[in-house]
Amino acid sequence: MKRLATRAVGMVVVVVAATAAAWLLFHALRPNLFAGESGTLPSRLWQFLDRAFLHFDFGVSARGSRRPVADLIREGLPADVSVLAGGLAFGVLAGVGGGIWCARHPRGIASRIVQAGAMVGMCAPVYVVGLMALLFFGEDIGIVPFGIGIPLHYVDFDHSPGGWLGALIVPWIVLGLPLAGMCLRVMLGEMVEVAGEDYVRSARAKGLTERAILRRHVAPAALAPTAMLAGAAMPLLLTNLVLIEKVFSVPGIFADLTASIGTSNVPLVLGTTAVGALLIAVTTFLFDVLLVWLDPRVRLADR
């Protein structure tokens, strides 16, 4: 519990520090954008952090709709969370399941194919995979007759839960593929290593079946390092989220991030920085909770 409480406090500190660092970089690299501001740099930074985190006021978008950034975050964040959570879930579940299956069939041709697919998923850029999926199977534009095409537009959950699910299945898969490949390789390697431990050999000598040994001893021990990897991969997942939202026309807060950077839309960039830091911090905190539950050594270290 002490570890989790410390991580929760650190989560808040990290989000504030990341946003403050972005604010300071803008002031250092583009001081002309803040020529009209008065007061010392520390006082202006404090005023910004006070408005942003105590009053949820990041200012007004300097380009496009020129609406309050807080309103844009409220409207776009549900789509961001939906895509990110689904991609994370697919990546972890597919990677863990694939690693377990490959460990049980180490020399099979199908296992080799799955491992090769994991390598391709790790190396192929998500925007290329997403664009190819749309060009081949996109609704009304796909060149391969598949019967049901990939939707070209995002559908709100309130408007149609079925349409929302249909619009996000492929983005979840494309976003989660690199994570799935990494989790599969770590899971497979850890399971092979754990299989040679003394307590596993003792369980086998007692007459437990290989399925029972895998379920009770090998897989749980391999899950902890895999969970640590998934938590550490969150920045990569968030970076890929920016590309996925552009490819599949998902109206999240990150969809206009590249354009905002190019046009020096400082309020929107700072708002997305805070949101991105929060998503990474919350997700890594949840993986820390999972790690405490999976690994008894972490629980003993907290005492």
Sequence and secondary structure as in RCSB ss.txt:
>XXXX:A:sequence
MKRLATRAVGMVVVVVAATAAAWLLFHALRPNLFAGESGTLPSRLWQFLDRAFLHFDFGVSARGSRRPVADLIRE
GLPADVSVLAGGLAFGVLAGVGGGIWCARHPRGIASRIVQAGAMVGMCAPVYVVGLMALLFFGEDIGIVPFGIGI
PLHYVDFDHSPGGWLGALIVPWIVLGLPLAGMCLRVMLGEMVEVAGEDYVRSARAKGLTERAILRRHVAPAALAP
TAMLAGAAMPLLLTNLVLIEKVFSVPGIFADLTASIGTSNVPLVLGTTAVGALLIAVTTFLFDVLLVWLDPRVRL
ADR
>XXXX:A:secstr
 HHHHHHHHHHHHHHHHHHHHHHHHHHHH GGGGTT  S HHHHHHHHHIIIIIS    B SSTT  BHHHHHHH
HHHHHHHHHHHHHHHHHHHHHHHHHHHHHSTT HHHHHHHHHHHHHHHS HHHHHHHHHHHHBTTT SS  SS B
 SS   TTT HHHHHHHHHHHHHHHHHHHHHHHHHHHHHHHHHHTTSHHHHHHHHTT  HHHHIIIIIHHHHHHH
HHHHHHHTHHHHHHHHHHHHHHTT   TTTTHHHHHHTT HHHHHHHHHHHHHHHHHHHHHHHHHHHHH HHHHH
HT 
